[in-house]
Amino acid sequence: ILKQLKSDSAVTELITALDDPDFEDQRALIISAFWNSGIFPENDVDVLVRQAIRGDYMVALEAITVIENIEAELDHDMIQDAIFDLDEALESEEAEHTPLLVELKKLLTQLYNI
């Protein structure tokens, strides 16, 4: 059902679900629903980055995929804040998805410099 969403209004509901502890085990699936449906949360990239940092390998991978597919211009302040958050996370202890966080930082840096 999540993969068949086509309404931009679904973005708000999906973002809300990402922050809901009841859906912690479904975060990768929820994020994948964005790109599977062709709807992109260009105003909520910071939420995707936060989930990538907190989550596991699959959550980070799905977040990167969604961000890579956003075609709209992103807010530079939001990108800069997300890069700072990634820097802090990368300075702390290493996790299994650290290499993906490094790639996410590279992606955001490229988007910031456009």
N, C-alpha and C positions, 0 to 999 in steps of 0.2 A: 504493500500500500504506500509506504513512504516514497518508493521509487517512482510512483505514478503521479506525484504532485506536479501541478503545472501552474499554480497560482503564485504570484509574487507575494500575496498576503501570507502564504505559508512560511515565508522567511522568518517572520516574527515568532510564529509558533515553534519552529525548529530551533531558533536561537534560545528561546525560553526553555525548551526541553534540554538543551545542552547544559544549562546551568542548574537543572533540577537533579538532585541527588538520586531520585528514583530511577533515572535513566542512565546512570553511570556506566552500566554494562553495555548500553546501546549507543554510546557516543560515536563510534566509528560508523555505524549504520546511519545514524542521523546526519552526520556530515556528508556521507556518500549520497544521501538523498538530494543534496543540492545539485551536484553535477549530474547525477542520473536524471534529474528532472529539468535540467537546463535553467534553473533559477539560482542566482548567485547573490550572496549577502555582502555586497560591496561596502555597505556601511557598518558591517560587523566583523571585519577582518581581525580586529583585536580579540574578539571572542574566539575565533578559530585558532589564533595563535596561543591564547591562554589555554585552550583545550589541548592543543598540540604539546604544550609544555607539561601540563598535568597528566596527560594521558599516556598511552602506550604507543608502541610502534605503529599499529594500524590507525589509531586516531591521528597521529602526526602525518602519516602517509596520506590519509584522506583529506586532511586540512591543506596540505601542500597541493594536492590535485585540484581542490576547489579554488584556491587562491591563484594557481597557474591559469585557470580557465576564466577568471574574471576579466571581462573586456573593458569595463568602465574605468575611468580614472579614479584612483583611490586618494583619499585625503592624506596629504603628506604628514600632518601631525600624528594621525593615527598610525601610519606606517613607522614613523620615527619612534613612537612610544612602544610599538610592538618589537622593534629592533632592540630597544633598551631592555625590554622584558626578556627577550631571548638571550641577550648578553648576560643578564643576571643568572638565568637558568643554566647557561653554559659554564659559568664560573663555579657553580655548585657541583655537587658530585655527579659523576657520569652515569647515565642510564642507558638501557638498551637502544633507545631511540635518539641518542645524542647525535649520531651522524645525520639523521633526518632534520634535527633542529638546526644543525650547521647549514644544511641545504636550504631550509626555510629562511634562515637569516640572509643567505646569498640572494634568494629570490626577492625578498623584501627590499634589500639594498638596491637591486636592479630596478625594482618598481619605484623606489624613492628617487633614483637618479634619472628617471625618464623626463 
